[in-house]
């Protein structure tokens, strides 16, 4: 899996269990029943320095990665937006996610 030595520039590993839990709870609270991550178990891996994009490991099978731009508004507490919020990209493998880091348009979309 990923660690601080092999993350792309601009991403920081989150390895503190309390911090991981905080971001996982936020994600679970933001996704509505029609969101692709609703009911999916994840583990927080990293955060993009320049925004609210987070890298989560989807605890499979199959194990995948997803980048989510958290909105900091709970869906279950009256948030009226429906998917695609929070904005989410799912990657089948670590290599697929790493390859996306070379695409400027994708990288910029994490800062929305």
N, C-alpha and C positions, 0 to 999 in steps of 0.2 A: 504494500500500500504506500501511500504518500507520507513523506516526512519533510521536515524543514529543509533538508538538503536537496530535495528534488522538486520542490514546488516552483512554479513559474514566478518571476518577479511580480511583486504587488500582492501576493497572497501570503497569509500567515497561518501556520498551523494553530489549531485550538486543541490543546491537549488537557486542559483543566476540566475535570468532570462537571464541576458546577457551572462553568461557562457553557460547556456542551449542552447540558440540560436546559439552560436558559434559552438558547437558540432553538433547540428542538421543541420546547413548549411553545415558543412563539410561532414556529412553523405550523405545529399541529393546530394552534388556535386560528391561524389565518386561512387555512384551506377549507373550502366549502365541500359538501358531499360530491359535487360534480368535478372537483379538481383531481388531476391524475395522481396526486400524492395523498389524497384523503385516505386515512386508515393504513398508510404505509409506514412501517417502522424505519427510522433513519438514525444515523449517528453523525454529529457535527464533526467535520474534518478541518475546515479552514474558512477564513474570511478575507475578502478582498479589501485592501487597505483604503481604497478610494471610494467606498460606498457601502451599501447594505447587501451586497451579494455574498452568499454563503455557499460553500461546497459541503454537501452532505453525501454520505455513503448510504445507499438504499440497501437495507439488510435483507437480501434475497431469500431464496434463490430467484433469479440470478442476482448476484451483487453487482450493482451499478452505481454510478455517480450522478448527482444532480446539482445544478447550480440554481439557487433560488434567490430572487431579489425580494427580501422581506419588506413589507409595507408598514409594519408596526401598528396594524389595525386588525383586531380580532374579528374574523368572519362570524363567529358564534355570538358576538355581542353587538349585532346590528350592522355590521359592515355589509353594504349592499352590493359591492362588486362581486362578480362571479368570475370563474376562470376566464381569461388566463391569469388572474391575479391570485396569489403572487406569481409574477413571471417566473417560469421554470423551464430549464433545459435539462433533458436526461441524456446521459452518455452511457453506452453499453460497457465501455472499458475505461480504465485510466488513460490508456494511449489515445483513445478518441477525445477525451477531455483535454489532454496535453496538446493534441493536434489543434484543437479549437483555439488554443492560446496564441497560435501563430496567425489567426485570422483577426485582423484589426476590428472588423465590424462586430464580431462576436465579443471580443474583449471590451469594446466600447459599450455594448449593450448591457454589460454587467454593472455599469456605472449609472444606469438610468435612474 
